Amino acid sequence: MHPHGHVHGHGHRPRTPETERTRRWFMNKSLLVGGAAAVATMTGCSSGSSSDTGSSEAGSSAAPGGMPSGGPGGGGGGGMGPGATQVKYADLKGVTTDGEVVEDLFSIHSTGVSTDALVKAAQAFLDGLSTKERRSCVFDIDADEWTAWSNVDGYEREGARMGDLTDEQRALGYALLGEALSADGLKQTRGIMKLNAFLGDSRGGGQETLTEGHYYFTFMGTPSTTKPWGFQFEGHHVAINYFVLGDQVVMTPTFMGSEPTTATYQGEKITLFRPETKSGLAMVRSLDETQRGKAVSSQANGNEDMKSGAGQDNLELAYEGLAGSELTTAQRQKLLDLVGVYVGYISEGHAEVKMTEVEKHLDETYFFWMGETEDDSAFYYRVHSPVVLIEYDAQAPLFYSEDSSSGASASASSGADGGPGGGMGMGGGEPSQQHIHTMIRTPNGGDYGVDLLKLHLASDH
């Protein structure tokens, strides 16, 4: 069943000045990025009837000169969400180097890693929803909803919203994530959600989107141990696409990010993306001068360097950097360790299956770097092979600011008017490790399990 356009299970709530401001920022940035048509596509409905409250705040940040160059979106080419760049499911080709898909990379086979508990957890979550809630979040297996994800906070989403569910329903949702993800993956996802709420608190609170509750589940197909199905979990700074066929699992594309990346929220000190940062630095620092000449770009990193964000499902991206075939045994292990951080957010058995696939193509895996290589440098790196694409992008602050003397963390009780830990922010400043975006994809038709689904349909029909 396809839910109609924008009928949400939770209904449309009145927009507060803060959410309206976020929406206005989103639309203004969209106008700069893709024109009015893109705005209509991205938002799905006009906000012309919305209150004008907050227009003065939005106005100061809407002019091109005052716009943050690094939006909360997926980065270059689709930073504000899929919008006009959304690829329809039927047109999915996947990331390629030149527009041509490398054939025979993926096959239907048994991995020996059971998905029984995952299927039960998904079914339990759906069974716990009301008929209306369930109708709002269940789509066909080949629905365009797959490619309609975004990591922007104010993006209009379909599905079951965590903040609108009961405690019991939410617990079932987290139980599903617990089966789908590794312990590290669940901790990372929850940390992103908590720091999103910290960000909202540091801006004075009251925003709907900058909370732990503004995250949505959608399901494609029906949970099954034999038939293809999957789910999406997405909101600000996290978008997990999870496809299941028998005991095969694909968890790409997955976007994870945060601003800030370290803070204390409700007494819990949360620090995110240290493994991604440290393993990247370990890899680049292991290179000799000749290798660095190939891997490290002469171009400095910019504010938004990510290529494969939302809406970039058919991205053409040539290999750049240093090939795995030119690495020593120790360096090859460092590269595998780096990939393992990202792949390691999926449940352990399935992560091992994916890493075996990655290792088969290690010779043709390219490592590319932009920026400095100090412990606290803001940099960009990419790992790219026929079966995996990883991006790490340190960006300039968008919403969050902190007193430079206050160190790397701040408390949510800090001031909401530009003092430590707060203020509208609205961009400006240099990229830093306090605002990081990451992405992992499976090139050549692997994303969303597209290639596996095609093989399944070809063999079953």
SULKADA-V323194 format. One record per pair of residues at least 24 apart in sequence whose ideal C-beta (glycine too) atoms are under 6 Angstrom apart, sorted by sequence separation. I is the first residue (numbers start at 1). J is the second residue. If there is no record, write none. Layout:
((I,J) (I,J))
This chain:
((23,47) (361,385) (401,425) (361,386) (400,425) (295,321) (361,387) (399,425) (133,160) (295,322) (294,322) (397,425) (398,427) (20,50) (332,362) (357,387) (358,388) (291,322) (397,429) (20,53) (21,54) (396,429) (20,54) (24,58) (28,62) (15,50) (396,431) (17,53) (21,57) (395,431) (17,54) (21,58) (394,431) (6,44) (324,362) (325,363) (397,435) (6,45) (42,81) (324,363) (394,433) (196,236) (395,435) (42,83) (128,169) (324,365) (29,71) (41,83) (394,436) (41,84) (323,366) (128,172) (339,383) (393,437) (38,83) (192,237) (286,331) (321,366) (322,367) (38,84) (192,238) (321,367) (392,438) (33,80) (125,172) (319,366) (321,368) (124,172) (125,173) (286,334) (320,368) (342,390) (391,439) (189,238) (30,80) (34,84) (163,213) (390,440) (29,80) (125,176) (162,213) (283,334) (282,334) (283,335) (389,441) (89,142) (162,215) (378,431) (121,175) (122,176) (378,432) (389,443) (89,144) (121,176) (154,209) (161,216) (283,338) (88,144) (153,209) (89,146) (159,216) (160,217) (121,179) (159,217) (279,337) (386,444) (157,216) (159,218) (279,338) (87,147) (158,218) (86,147) (118,179) (117,179) (118,180) (180,242) (279,341) (195,258) (198,263) (276,341) (319,384) (82,148) (192,258) (275,341) (198,265) (195,263) (81,150) (301,370) (301,371) (81,152) (194,265) (295,367) (145,218) (296,369) (297,370) (81,155) (295,369) (195,270) (305,380) (194,270) (74,151) (143,220) (301,379) (73,152) (141,220) (191,270) (301,380) (72,152) (137,217) (141,221) (72,153) (137,218) (138,219) (139,220) (191,272) (308,389) (137,219) (153,236) (308,391) (149,234) (284,369) (306,391) (151,237) (141,228) (306,393) (151,239) (305,393) (284,373) (149,239) (303,395) (303,396) (251,346) (342,440) (123,223) (122,223) (249,350) (280,381) (119,223) (151,255) (119,225) (44,156) (280,392) (43,156) (276,392) (9,132) (9,133) (9,136) (26,154) (303,431) (115,244) (23,154) (306,437) (308,439) (22,154) (115,247) (3,136) (308,441) (113,247) (111,247) (110,247) (111,248) (260,400) (259,400) (262,408) (263,409) (262,409) (263,410) (264,411) (10,161) (10,164) (188,345) (150,310) (184,344) (185,345) (182,344) (276,438) (182,345) (273,436) (181,345) (182,347) (147,313) (182,348) (261,434) (260,434) (261,436) (259,435) (257,436) (257,437) (256,438) (255,439) (254,440) (22,209) (18,206) (19,207) (252,440) (253,441) (18,207) (19,208) (252,441) (16,206) (252,442) (253,447) (252,447) (250,449) (199,399) (199,400) (243,448) (243,449) (241,448) (245,452) (202,412) (201,412) (245,456) (202,414) (204,416) (203,416) (198,412) (99,316) (202,421) (203,422) (95,315) (96,316) (202,422) (92,313) (93,314) (97,318) (97,319) (79,304) (86,311) (228,453) (85,311) (87,313) (87,314) (76,304) (82,310) (228,456) (75,304) (81,310) (82,311) (76,306) (75,306) (76,307) (78,309) (78,310) (70,303) (78,311) (69,303) (70,304) (75,309) (78,312) (74,309) (77,312) (74,310) (113,349) (113,350) (111,353) (105,386) (105,387) (102,386) (95,389) (146,448) (75,393) (70,395) (70,396) (72,398) (68,398) (105,444) (106,446) (102,444) (101,444) (101,445) (106,451) (95,441) (108,455) (95,443) (94,443) (94,444) (94,445) (94,447) (68,426) (92,450) (68,427) (75,437) (61,426))
